[in-house]
Amino acid sequence: MKPNCKRSASPLFYFTEPVDKETAANVKSYSAKHWSYNYYGNYGDKQQNLADLTIAKAVVAADGKSVDLTIPGRLPGYINEVRLNGLRGAEGNSLLHSDRVLYTQ
């Protein structure tokens, strides 16, 4: 899976195989949160400003190989986590990768 996160409210997730369109279109198939860190010369800090985000919309491409998620409230410089809760492949199989995606906007 490869996210395209340059878009402001809606990251686009690409899959190598088609996903089940019914579960992929259901916003309850995802959860999201974000947080920031204070930056120091030395490595390491605790998560700051941790907040849950709402998945407002999930649009699945006709070929089932990408999902456009609308996630309002994401902030530049924050680490975003999206979980694919129970998302399955089109044949009912498990996804080939982790159900957790992390990226910085």
Summary of the structure (lengths in Angstrom):
residues: 105
radius of gyration: 14.5
end to end distance: 16.8
largest distance: 48.6
contacts: 280
relative contact order: 0.31
helix: 7%
strand: 39%
